[in-house]
Amino acid sequence: MGMNTGTGSYRLYTSRSYGNRRRGLTGNQLKVLGIVAILIDNVGAVLIQGGILHAADRTLYQAMIATRSGHIWMIAGQACRYMGRLAFPIFAFLVAEEFVRTRERGRYALRMLLCAVVSEVPFDLAVYHRVFYPYYQNMLFTLFIGIMVIMVMEYTRNLGIQLAALGAGCALSRVCQADYNVIGVLLITAMYWFRHNDIAQLAVGVVLCALESVSYYCVSALAFVPVVLYNGRAGAFQLKYLFYVFYPVHLLALYGIGQYVLKA
């Protein structure tokens, strides 16, 4: 265990295996896994639960799942939601990694914010069937808040200021009702804070993910299976903007398909 000799900021340091492995998963492969998990999750939420099973209408939903086919669709929807729990922890880890690697951190934060804003209407349409729903925000806002917190932590070594930034980020995510809110911000921060210590990063990450997904039998913790296989390399292909394009587009596509299902 080592200690940073700044003006009050303390971190755990050990030799880290990331970047020293020739085998394992690249950052691009982790990103694609996260995207697939998001797609599966929203297929379950938007198409199956919100579309086929008419979850917005409680009476109709109960009638649907009382049938044999409806019960099968219910199980399929739940399975999709369980698999989808793996997405956010992967992206929380990648955000911390990409933040450390990028030279343009301000632009990185701005890109995330712009994508969050652009994605909000598709998110509201897909999930709530409304153009604007102010009471819950998409997960990209949580990723943006997490980036801002770790940006402060990178700027200063004062522990008090760092903790104040973390508290402010958690409070903001709660007030805004951003997806994964407080635990999401804590997870991003933990991935950054313990980035030099595999064991601490894994332990804290698993605990936070388990807490976030208690109602899903703590399945989010399984996201750290691919994370620990990360080899520290970006990958051969340039997939820098893939997620920013995928997120709003897939929500619009699922909304369109869901509307077709509802009218069928």
Protein Blocks (a to p, Z undefined) as FASTA:
>chain_A
ZZdfbehiacdddddfehpafbdcdfklmmmmmmmmmmmmmmmmmmmmmmmnommlmmlm
mmmmmpmklmmmmmmmmmmmmmmmmmmmmmmmmmmmmmmmpmblmlmmmmmmmmmmmmmm
mmmmmmnopabdckbccfklmmmmmmmmmmmmmmpmcfklmmmmmmmmmmmmmmnopghi
lmmmmmmmmmmmmmmbmklmmmmmmmmmmmmmmmnoommmmmmmmmmmpgoiabjbdckl
mmmmmmmmmmmmmmmmmmmmmmZZ
